[in-house]
Amino acid sequence: MKIIEASGAKIPAIGFGTYKLTGETCSRMVAKAIELGYRHIDTARMYGNEREVGEGIRASGIDRRELFVTTKVWRDDIGRDRLVPSAEAAVEALGIGPVDLLLIHWPNVEIPLTDSIEALNAAQSKGLTRHIGVANFPSAMLDEAVSLSAARLVCNQVEYHPGLSQEAVLAACKRHDMAMIAYSPIGQGGDLLKNPAIEDLARAHGRTPAQIVLRWEIEQDRVGAIPRTSNPERAASNLDVFSFELSSEERDALFAMTKQRQRLVDPGFAPDWDRA
Ligand SMILES: NC(=O)c1ccc[n+]([C@@H]2O[C@H](COP(=O)([O-])OP(=O)(O)OC[C@H]3O[C@@H](n4cnc5c(N)ncnc54)[C@H](OP(=O)(O)O)[C@@H]3O)[C@@H](O)[C@H]2O)c1
């Protein structure tokens, strides 16, 4: 397993995403993922599944110290008085002690960034999380957040796959010794995996299209990925990306695709994205 070292955090490069996993499927899949070797689990207040994620973690029997668990505070709750209570509720729902990484889920123009970053720092000082970071921050906003933060921000979690360049964000993460964690890393299992060029690479390597895409991501310095599945076989194969390599031509062919800018997650409240 590749470990990303970023501002003192050690983040396993492949994590298990849990958006839309609920109830028993969620706890069962989290326990299964850990049994398969995942050591990084991603959840959020907004997913409404922290309780089940915690159940899955406890059912797995794993030593808590071996796991890297991320949760996120929703954008309505990143104001001065709301962020810490939201983080407390997250820790209470998970029931596994402090989380490893607490993220601001989305920026919110109606709330001063300085308040959000101060409150995020307060959550860390109170021992609710080991590390702090952000998600969905474009590069200029990331620069600003870093300049406002007393503690190191270790990660920016953003949409990333071969349909979408994140050159500017990745450059900013490198400037600040941060990891860039790719969400929707297999394009939500949609058209990306049916792209003929990706299918050709999959055939050539005897791998699945998802494995090709995940391998391309984690081969990049400071990049991790958190694919989600409700299927145990897919969970196993999505993790099995450490025993083959892409050639530099193959890598470049996938980089060329990123110019298509096929952004899948773009709600009305999204910030002004980088144009790169
Ligand atoms: N910070 C944010 O704002 C943000 C936004 C979105 C997501 N996230 C995080 O990132 C995680 C991953 O992103 P995502 O859930 O949007 O999308 P994703 O992981 O790119 O794709 C998930 C979809 O792909 C399918 N799939 C999984 N493995 C597959 C495989 N090997 N072959 C074909 N299809 C496969 C899954 O269906 P089956 O279940 O049927 O396998 C599911 O429908 C989320 O779960 C969440 O933790 C964060």
The ligand as an SDF file (V2000), in Angstrom:
LIG
                    3D

 48 52  0  0  0  0  0  0  0  0999 V2000
  -15.8220   15.6390   -0.7600 N   0  0  0  0  0  0  0  0  0  0  0  0
  -16.8540   15.5370   -1.5640 C   0  0  0  0  0  0  0  0  0  0  0  0
  -17.5490   16.5340   -1.8510 O   0  0  0  0  0  0  0  0  0  0  0  0
  -17.1950   14.2070   -2.1540 C   0  0  0  0  0  0  0  0  0  0  0  0
  -18.0570   14.1400   -3.2550 C   0  0  0  0  0  0  0  0  0  0  0  0
  -18.3400   12.8920   -3.7960 C   0  0  0  0  0  0  0  0  0  0  0  0
  -17.7650   11.7460   -3.2440 C   0  0  0  0  0  0  0  0  0  0  0  0
  -16.9490   11.8240   -2.1460 N   0  0  0  0  0  0  0  0  0  0  0  0
  -16.3310   10.6050   -1.5360 C   0  0  0  0  0  0  0  0  0  0  0  0
  -15.6730    9.8780   -2.5760 O   0  0  0  0  0  0  0  0  0  0  0  0
  -16.1880    8.5450   -2.6240 C   0  0  0  0  0  0  0  0  0  0  0  0
  -16.1560    8.0100   -4.0360 C   0  0  0  0  0  0  0  0  0  0  0  0
  -16.8600    8.8360   -4.9460 O   0  0  0  0  0  0  0  0  0  0  0  0
  -18.2870    8.4300   -5.5580 P   0  0  0  0  0  0  0  0  0  0  0  0
  -18.9910    7.5640   -4.6040 O   0  0  0  0  0  0  0  0  0  0  0  0
  -18.9200    9.7110   -5.9970 O   0  0  0  0  0  0  0  0  0  0  0  0
  -17.9430    7.6580   -6.9090 O   0  0  0  0  0  0  0  0  0  0  0  0
  -16.9370    6.5010   -7.4000 P   0  0  0  0  0  0  0  0  0  0  0  0
  -16.2300    5.8530   -6.2810 O   0  0  0  0  0  0  0  0  0  0  0  0
  -16.1340    7.0940   -8.5140 O   0  0  0  0  0  0  0  0  0  0  0  0
  -17.9620    5.4610   -8.0780 O   0  0  0  0  0  0  0  0  0  0  0  0
  -18.8730    4.7220   -7.3300 C   0  0  0  0  0  0  0  0  0  0  0  0
  -19.7770    3.9700   -8.2980 C   0  0  0  0  0  0  0  0  0  0  0  0
  -18.9890    3.1190   -9.1320 O   0  0  0  0  0  0  0  0  0  0  0  0
  -19.4400    1.7750   -9.0400 C   0  0  0  0  0  0  0  0  0  0  0  0
  -18.2380    0.9300   -8.9990 N   0  0  0  0  0  0  0  0  0  0  0  0
  -17.4110    0.7280   -7.9350 C   0  0  0  0  0  0  0  0  0  0  0  0
  -16.3780   -0.0680   -8.2930 N   0  0  0  0  0  0  0  0  0  0  0  0
  -16.5600   -0.3800   -9.5890 C   0  0  0  0  0  0  0  0  0  0  0  0
  -15.8080   -1.1650  -10.5030 C   0  0  0  0  0  0  0  0  0  0  0  0
  -14.6880   -1.7880  -10.1360 N   0  0  0  0  0  0  0  0  0  0  0  0
  -16.2740   -1.2820  -11.7890 N   0  0  0  0  0  0  0  0  0  0  0  0
  -17.4160   -0.6330  -12.1480 C   0  0  0  0  0  0  0  0  0  0  0  0
  -18.1680    0.1290  -11.3340 N   0  0  0  0  0  0  0  0  0  0  0  0
  -17.7340    0.2570  -10.0500 C   0  0  0  0  0  0  0  0  0  0  0  0
  -20.2790    1.6900   -7.7740 C   0  0  0  0  0  0  0  0  0  0  0  0
  -21.3740    0.8180   -7.9560 O   0  0  0  0  0  0  0  0  0  0  0  0
  -21.5280   -0.5550   -7.0720 P   0  0  0  0  0  0  0  0  0  0  0  0
  -21.8050   -0.1020   -5.6660 O   0  0  0  0  0  0  0  0  0  0  0  0
  -22.6850   -1.2230   -7.7350 O   0  0  0  0  0  0  0  0  0  0  0  0
  -20.2370   -1.2900   -7.2110 O   0  0  0  0  0  0  0  0  0  0  0  0
  -20.8160    3.1130   -7.6250 C   0  0  0  0  0  0  0  0  0  0  0  0
  -22.0180    3.2830   -8.3400 O   0  0  0  0  0  0  0  0  0  0  0  0
  -17.6100    8.7060   -2.0430 C   0  0  0  0  0  0  0  0  0  0  0  0
  -18.1730    7.4820   -1.6750 O   0  0  0  0  0  0  0  0  0  0  0  0
  -17.3320    9.6550   -0.8990 C   0  0  0  0  0  0  0  0  0  0  0  0
  -16.7680    8.9410    0.1920 O   0  0  0  0  0  0  0  0  0  0  0  0
  -16.6370   13.0470   -1.6200 C   0  0  0  0  0  0  0  0  0  0  0  0
  1  2  1  0
  2  3  2  0
  2  4  1  0
  4  5  1  0
  4 48  2  0
  5  6  2  0
  6  7  1  0
  7  8  2  0
  8  9  1  0
  8 48  1  0
  9 10  1  0
  9 46  1  0
 10 11  1  0
 11 12  1  0
 11 44  1  0
 12 13  1  0
 13 14  1  0
 14 15  2  0
 14 16  1  0
 14 17  1  0
 17 18  1  0
 18 19  2  0
 18 20  1  0
 18 21  1  0
 21 22  1  0
 22 23  1  0
 23 24  1  0
 23 42  1  0
 24 25  1  0
 25 26  1  0
 25 36  1  0
 26 27  1  0
 26 35  1  0
 27 28  2  0
 28 29  1  0
 29 30  1  0
 29 35  2  0
 30 31  1  0
 30 32  2  0
 32 33  1  0
 33 34  2  0
 34 35  1  0
 36 37  1  0
 36 42  1  0
 37 38  1  0
 38 39  2  0
 38 40  1  0
 38 41  1  0
 42 43  1  0
 44 45  1  0
 44 46  1  0
 46 47  1  0
M  CHG  2   8   1  16  -1
M  END
$$$$
